[in-house]
Structure formats: structure tokens, C-alpha cells
Amino acid sequence: SAVISQKPSRDICQRGTSLTIQCQVDSQVTMMFWYRQQPGQSLTLIATANQGSEATYESGFVIDKFPISRPNLTFSTLTVSNMSPEDSSIYLCSVEEDSYEQYFGPGTRLTVT
Amino acid sequence: SQELEQSPQSLIVQEGKNLTINCTSSKTLYGLYWYKQKYGEGLIFLMMLQKGGEEKSHEKITAKLDEKKQQSSLHITASQPSHAGIYLCGADPNSGYALNFGKGTSLLVTP
């Protein structure tokens, strides 16, 4: 199974600033996803990030707020821009392998003050 | 969109007891995934089921997908404190798609 790492693991940020979260996979994968998990809630998909194409965003999420890069098959970044306390969440990246199994990174715990 | 309903919402069991968590979909499932999450951490992949009637086991955890592919159950035998956490079911409408998740079942195992 794919091994996924995320940086940072956690951060405390001030309102109005931006944070870029990195997701690194130990193997090449086509499908990569970014999710958000707000306190006490389940996971919500932010966007699908496939290498070589623009990210596809879900309803309620826009590129200006959550720009995503996918420069190659093992790496992606998600930026949370102009943060507000409502952005305090755990952000998770996941990948789908050829077996259709989907694996998640350890998450980035973001607190916005 | 596909909705997943998990039951129960929370569960407290005594160590050594068996338990079952259910996940019901509003639509036919292409794939059903079970994950475990410790508080504030990432999701640990447990199992994926794709075929109607499929059953998979890993250590003391067994997951089944019904024939109609709209309901799955996760069964833990002889529960241990290490089984504590939040169990999430996820489903994809087709291969290569992101998962929709249920709201999770919080499990506490008492000594």
C-alpha cells in the first residue's frame, strides 16, 4: 500500500494568512484527493487533483481559496488562503491505487486564531 | 448524491464483547471502504468490498457487503481497547472517484 506523508502535521495560523500543505506519496499515483474534516464532522471532499490537469473542485470550494498544485505523480500541495477561524480543520490527502484501494495521509491539523 | 448512514452513532462495549457497525447507502455501491480513525489523526484503511455478498476479514475484524450492494456491516470479535476509535464507511460511485463518507461510529472499549 502507498505510504503518504503530509507537512506540516499541525499549525496555528493567524486570520488572514495562508498556509500551504504538502502531500508526498512513495509511489506514482494518478488519482489524488484533498479532504477537509471539520471538528466533530466527517470528511468532505475539497477537490480532485490529477497530474497534468487542473484540479476539479467540489461545490462550495473555489480555486482562489484553495489553490492546488500537482506537479508530478508523487506530490501535491493544497493552500488555504486568507484564513478565517472557520477554516480550522484537519486537512487530508488521499490516493487511489490501481487496486482501487484508497489510502489517506496522516492529516494536517490547522487552527486559525 | 450518494448518502451513507452509519449506525450506531456511538458504542461503548466491554472488553471481550463482540460488536457490529452498519453502513447503509441510498444508492448501489460500486465500492465500500472501511476506515478507522484515532482522534485528530488520519484514516487507517481496513478493508474494501466491491462484490455483492463479499466478505473480508483482517485479524478480529470482518466486513460484509450485502448482495444488493447497498449495505455493509463491520463486525469486531472479542473487542480490545486497541479497537477504540471512530469507524468510517466510505463509498465511491465509480472507480477513480473520491469517496463519500458516513458520519462515523465512535467506539469505546472499556476494561
Interface residues (C-beta under 8 A of the other chain):
Chain A: S1 Q6 T30 M31 F33 Y35 Q41 S42 L43 L45 T48 I90 L92 S94 E96 S99 Y100 E101 Q102 Y103 F104 G105 P106 G107 R109
Chain B: G31 Y33 Y35 G40 E41 G42 L43 I44 F45 M48 Q50 L88 G90 D92 S95 G96 Y97 A98 L99 N100 F101 G102 K103 G104
